[in-house]
Amino acid sequence: MASILTSAIIADAKSSVSTYVSTAQALYDELSSLLANLTGNNFIGDASTGFMDFFRTKATPVLVDNLTEPGSSITAGITAMLDSIKEQLLDTVDPQLGEINRDPTQS
């Protein structure tokens, strides 16, 4: 099924990415808080320290740095790609093609 790419589609996609980032960040913050509470009160000692080290050094980079970090994460890359598509195709190529289609003798 063919569809027409529009600025509205790009804006909707960017909004969805933003919602995903906000939701993922909120879930990470909640998990981080729960783990801090758990290891602060009921789960102490070397095992607790090792678990929190794992969370900080392995889980956090995956959940934050690679997924939701502004400017360098996958979602930031998706947003930049959507901006680039809009700028290069919709804002540049489409108007040029529109002019050529209106008057083919201009090419």
N, C-alpha and C positions, 0 to 999 in steps of 0.2 A: 504494500500500500504506500503510495507516494504521499509526501506531505510537503508543505511549503514552509521553509525556514523564515521566521519573522523575528523582529526585535522582541516581541512579547514572549516568544518561546525561549529566547535566550534569557530574558529577565526572569521568567518562571523557573528555569533551570538553575540560575544563580540563587534565587530565593530558596529553592529546595536544598542546594548545597549549604547555604547559610543556616537553614533550619537543622540540617544534619549535624553541622559543626556545633551549633548551640546545644543540641540534644546530647551529642557525644561528650562534650565538655562538661555538661551538667552531670552526666552519669559517671564520668571519671572523677569529678569533684566529690560526688557522693561516695563512690568506692574508696577514694583516698581517705575521706573522713572516717568511714567505717573501719578501715584498716588501722588508722591512727588510734581510734578509740579502742579497738580490740587489742592492739599490741601495747597500748598504754595501761590497760587495766587487767586483762585476764590472760594474756598470752605474752609472757615475758621470758627473758633469757636468750641464750644463743640462737635457738630455733626462731624466736621472734625477730631477733636482729637480722638473721639470715633471710628470713621471709621478706622483711621490709627492704633489705638491700636488693633482693631479687626484684621486688615491685618497683623500686626506684631506678634500677639500672637496666632492667629488661622490659618490664611491662609499660612503664611510663614512656619511654621513647617510642614504642609502638603505638600506644594509645594517644599520645599528645604530639610529640615531635613529628612523627611520620603521618599522622592522620588529621590533626586539627590545627597545628601551629600556623599562624598567619605568615605568609611569605615563603614558607619552605616545605609545607606538607602536601600530600596528595590532593587534598581538597583545595588548597591555595592554587595548585597547578591547574585543577579543573576550572576554577574561577578565572584564572588568567587565560586559559584556552578559550573559554566562552567569550571573554572580552575581545580576544584576538579575532575570533570568528566574526563577531559582530562588526568590529572595526574594519577588518580586511574585506569581508564579503558583503555584508549588508550596508555598511556606510560608504564603501568605496566602489566595489565592483557592480553592485546592483544599480546605483544611480547612473554609472557609466553605460551599462547595458541598456538601461531605460532610454537614455539619450540616443544611443545608436539605433534602438528599435523604433524610436519616434521618427528618425530621419536617417535611413541607412546610407544616404549619400555622404554623410559626414565622416564616415570611416575611411 
